[in-house]
Every structure is written in structure tokens, then in C-alpha cells.
Amino acid sequence: METRALRAAIITATCLTLWLCGFTGASAQYQTSPSATAQTITENPVKKALKEGKVVIGGTVTAASSDIAATMAGAGFDFLWIEMEHSPLTLETVRSMILATRGLKAMPFTRVPVNEPWMAKRVLDMGSLGVIFPFTSTRELAEQAVKSCKYPPQGIRGYGAGLASSRWGLSGSDYAKFANENVLVVVIIEQKLAIDNIEAIASVPGIDVMFIGANDLSYSLGVGGKLNDPIVEEAVNKVLAAGKKYNIPVGYPAGAPAEINKRIAQGFRFFQASSDLGLMSTAARDMLSKIQKE
């Protein structure tokens, strides 16, 4: 009888131990210790540069390749514009790209396909240090973008940042403070409605960059593709004026150095430069054009 009781007690204790271990593991998934190989920074260098009035340039990544992301991140760009709106990149691929940037210069920012809190949460929890929100044409959407990137009480971001904290070499509580201070919030101005609401959008606290989606804006204004049309330039100047009034850097998509220099002189400081495939194609054509086969 005593033997049976002893066996039952042992089995019960073993089951309890296993259950507790499982529970501890489940709890710890959101309390990941810093990775020994993670890049540890105390401040987002892109955000710092913008506050200091400097120009920052990002390379656009569209191909589903961690090797390409790592090559771009080490090429000298200030940030990577990881493109999820106009490319087939999956969340798993974006996570691999973000990991591939560890120890390299460029900070990983992600353009999500839609301005929604759950979408921002997914890329932030994978370690993206900035979120670029498309079609942010009202004050309400601008406020939503900011709140989606910040933990309470500043925002509504849900906590589950084990992967992000390990990417940046921070404990859970340290990461939450770091993220609230350093995640870059970029809203894209690409509709006539956004131009009409530009004062209301620019006055939202927490916006780090207003980026002009030039092509979509031209179509919305009825002159599709004519980026130098007076009606487009007038809209661009309204955004620049609002950015200056509320001390928010304004961004623009420009690949050619001449275009970037022109826009810098105009007042832009945040640039989405050429894509991985565009740079590859340009370099290939340049090389082949200089070869004398005959």
C-alpha cells in the first residue's frame, strides 16, 4: 500500500514538474534573453540623423533573398526599405532579411501593405526598426500609425516581442522602452485627400517622416506619371511647407543621384533610392557597355 502511494506521489510530482517547465517555457517566449550575437544599439541612427537635420538614403529590397538584403545593408545605405506592398515578400522572408542585417550599417524598415495595427505589429515583433504606412490620408490614419508602433500608454502595440528583443540584443523590458523611443514612424502622402488634410496629418505627435508617394499622388491628382506637372509640384510644396511648420522631415522616392541632389536642395531629407533589382540591372548594363568585344 505504501509502495503504491509512493509511486503515485512520484508520478504526481513528475507531472507537476513537467507542467511547470512547459508553462515557464511558454511564458519565457516573450522574455527572451539578449542574443550573444545581436547588434546592440542605444539609439536609432536614422532617427538621430534626421533630428540633426541630416539627409538619409535607403535602398529598396524587393527580391526574396537574405543575401541581397545583407549586401544592400552593408553597401552604405542608411536604411533598408523592405518592400511588402509592391513585392511578394512574406513575413518569414522579411524576418530572415532583418536577421541578415545584424552588425551592418543599414537599419531595417518595412513598408507594410496596409495601415493596420496588426500588420505593423507583425513586422515590429520580427525586429523591424521602422514602419512605413501607405495611403495615410487622414488624421485618424496618421494617429493609428503612431499608436500601432508604440506600447501603452503612448500607443496600442500588443506585447510579444521575443524575436525583436533578441534581434536588438535587449531584454523584454529594455526593448519596450527602446522601441517606444526609436521605432521610426513613416506615413506616406499619396492621395489628393492627404494633401487636403496635410495640416491635420502633420500636426499628429509621433510622426517621424512624411513621405510623398509621387507616382500615386500624380494619378490621384489626375496627371498620372507626370511628376513634374505643376499640380503635382504644388502638392509637393504643400507637404514641404507642412513638414517645415511642424518640424517633420519629408521624404521622396528618387533613384538617380541628380534627382536626389535636386530634391535635397528643395528640402527633402529622407529618400527611397533604387531597388535591388534596379541597381543590379544598371550595374550590369554599365559593365557590358564598356566591354569591347571586337
Protein Blocks (a to p, Z undefined) as FASTA:
>chain_A
ZZmmmmmmmmmmmmmmmmmmmmmmmmmmmmcccdfkbccdfbdfklmmmmnopacddddd
fbdcfklmmmmmmnopabdcddfklccbdfklmmmmmmmmgoiabdcddddfbdcfklmm
mmmmnopabdcdehiabfklmmmmmmmmpccfkbmcdcdfklmmmmnopafklmmmmmmm
moccddddfbfklmmmmmmmmmpghiabdcddfklmmmmnopghiambfklmmmmmmmmm
mmmmnopacddddfblklmmmmmmnopabdcdddfklmmmmmmmmmmmmpcfZZ
